[in-house]
């Protein structure tokens, strides 16, 4: 059995789609600030936990007045005398 679309059914479908569209727009304007506040709060908690974990890992317990050096000095390069001779230059005016 073949069914044909009627003009009234078409208009009703368009109206339903428009009502749903505007309903979503209105509800999103009402609830978006609450949702964004919730998302920002969760992100802040997550970053705070990561920061605290990293701070605890980086700072070992030290006694007062104790000095520690975290960075070792780099090895200085020794000059290689086989590179060539040094040539002095003069400025020409």
C-alpha positions as a Python dict, from the first residue, in 0.01 Angstrom:
ca = {
    (1, 'X'): (0, 0, 0),
    (2, 'X'): (140, 335, -103),
    (3, 'X'): (103, 641, 117),
    (4, 'X'): (126, 995, -6),
    (5, 'X'): (239, 1292, 199),
    (6, 'X'): (-26, 1550, 260),
    (7, 'X'): (30, 1924, 282),
    (8, 'X'): (-112, 1934, 636),
    (9, 'X'): (125, 1657, 749),
    (10, 'X'): (419, 1843, 595),
    (11, 'X'): (330, 2171, 773),
    (12, 'X'): (279, 1984, 1102),
    (13, 'X'): (624, 1823, 1070),
    (14, 'X'): (788, 2159, 998),
    (15, 'X'): (612, 2313, 1301),
    (16, 'X'): (723, 2028, 1528),
    (17, 'X'): (1084, 2067, 1411),
    (18, 'X'): (1069, 2443, 1470),
    (19, 'X'): (921, 2397, 1819),
    (20, 'X'): (1192, 2150, 1912),
    (21, 'X'): (1461, 2384, 1773),
    (22, 'X'): (1338, 2688, 1965),
    (23, 'X'): (1279, 2480, 2277),
    (24, 'X'): (1642, 2366, 2271),
    (25, 'X'): (1759, 2726, 2221),
    (26, 'X'): (1555, 2851, 2517),
    (27, 'X'): (1660, 2567, 2746),
    (28, 'X'): (2026, 2605, 2650),
    (29, 'X'): (2013, 2976, 2742),
    (30, 'X'): (1862, 2888, 3077),
    (31, 'X'): (2088, 2599, 3171),
    (32, 'X'): (2417, 2689, 2996),
    (33, 'X'): (2551, 2908, 3282),
    (34, 'X'): (2493, 2630, 3536),
    (35, 'X'): (2650, 2372, 3309),
    (36, 'X'): (2954, 2591, 3238),
    (37, 'X'): (2998, 2663, 3610),
    (38, 'X'): (2990, 2288, 3678),
    (39, 'X'): (3248, 2217, 3405),
    (40, 'X'): (3481, 2492, 3526),
    (41, 'X'): (3458, 2369, 3886),
    (42, 'X'): (3545, 2013, 3783),
    (43, 'X'): (3840, 2133, 3572),
    (44, 'X'): (3966, 2346, 3861),
    (45, 'X'): (3953, 2047, 4096),
    (46, 'X'): (4136, 1828, 3847),
    (47, 'X'): (4413, 2083, 3787),
    (48, 'X'): (4445, 2143, 4161),
    (49, 'X'): (4490, 1771, 4227),
    (50, 'X'): (4753, 1742, 3953),
    (51, 'X'): (4938, 2047, 4088),
    (52, 'X'): (4939, 1908, 4443),
    (53, 'X'): (5062, 1569, 4324),
    (54, 'X'): (5345, 1728, 4128),
    (55, 'X'): (5442, 1956, 4419),
    (56, 'X'): (5454, 1659, 4656),
    (57, 'X'): (5671, 1465, 4415),
    (58, 'X'): (5918, 1747, 4352),
    (59, 'X'): (5981, 1858, 4710),
    (60, 'X'): (6144, 1590, 4923),
    (61, 'X'): (6138, 1653, 5298),
    (62, 'X'): (6440, 1859, 5406),
    (63, 'X'): (6550, 1974, 5744),
    (64, 'X'): (6576, 2344, 5814),
    (65, 'X'): (6911, 2492, 5717),
    (66, 'X'): (7005, 2200, 5491),
    (67, 'X'): (7138, 2298, 5149),
    (68, 'X'): (7089, 2078, 4846),
    (69, 'X'): (7194, 2128, 4486),
    (70, 'X'): (6955, 1977, 4235),
    (71, 'X'): (7152, 2064, 3925),
    (72, 'X'): (7500, 1937, 3847),
    (73, 'X'): (7731, 2169, 3655),
    (74, 'X'): (7778, 2096, 3287),
    (75, 'X'): (8107, 1955, 3169),
    (76, 'X'): (8321, 2225, 3015),
    (77, 'X'): (8445, 2157, 2666),
    (78, 'X'): (8817, 2136, 2620),
    (79, 'X'): (8949, 2321, 2321),
    (80, 'X'): (9092, 2117, 2039),
    (81, 'X'): (9423, 2260, 1917),
    (82, 'X'): (9403, 2073, 1587),
    (83, 'X'): (9121, 2294, 1459),
    (84, 'X'): (9341, 2548, 1283),
    (85, 'X'): (9526, 2869, 1347),
    (86, 'X'): (9374, 3189, 1479),
    (87, 'X'): (9384, 3482, 1240),
    (88, 'X'): (9358, 3837, 1373),
    (89, 'X'): (9161, 4080, 1160),
    (90, 'X'): (9170, 4454, 1120),
    (91, 'X'): (8898, 4692, 1017),
    (92, 'X'): (8961, 4877, 694),
    (93, 'X'): (8823, 5227, 674),
}
